[in-house]
Amino acid sequence: QVQLVESGGGLVQAGGSLRLSCEASGRTFSTYVMGWFRQAPGKEREFVATISWSGGNTYYEDSVRGRFTISRGNAKNTVYLQMNSLKPEDTAVYYCAARTTINSGDYYLGGNEYDYWGQGTQVTVSS
């Protein structure tokens, strides 16, 4: 079992930055693929970013590529999402997710491919 706890959300003006953190419990965090998803009011949950357990492979949703950076600190059992140049349309509840995998380079884009989810953290970007 893995428990995930997000933090770092808040209110920021457009153009600003936030850094989300997701701390995971569990002894084998280093073998988990991690992902960030978000859900805006009245919208479906959508993929934001993912990182392989080696940290060597990442993938981003088109609208955040170049502005957001996902990274992980396996020694700290933590995955991060650095969000720069924030826009009002980035406003959402952000969730981190985890799943195990065999291959160090694997990553996953689908929410239904993840087994564990955090409780979410609210990000609000004002115009």
C-alpha positions, 0 to 999 in steps of 0.5 A: 500500500502507498499513501500519497499526500500533496501540498503546496497549492494556493492562490497565485496571480497569473504569471506566477509560480507554485511548487507542488509536492507529493510525499509517499509512504512505502518502502518501494517508492523508487519503483513507482511511476508517478503522475500528476493530474488535475480536475477543474470544476465541471470538467473531467480529470485530465493528465498533467505530467508523469515521471518514470521511476528512474526519473529519466523519462517524463511526459507532459500534457501539451498545454503545460509543456515548457511551463511545468516540470515534474521531478522526484527525489527518491531518497525523500519519497517525494515527487514535485511539480514546479509550475511556472507562468501560471494561467487562470486555466491552470486553476484546478485541484491537483492530484498525484498518483502512483503505480508500480512497474517493472521497467525503470523507463516506463511512464503512464498517461491514463488515470485508470493506469494508476493504483494510488491517489492523493487527496488533492491540493487546490491551485487557483490562478487569478487573472 
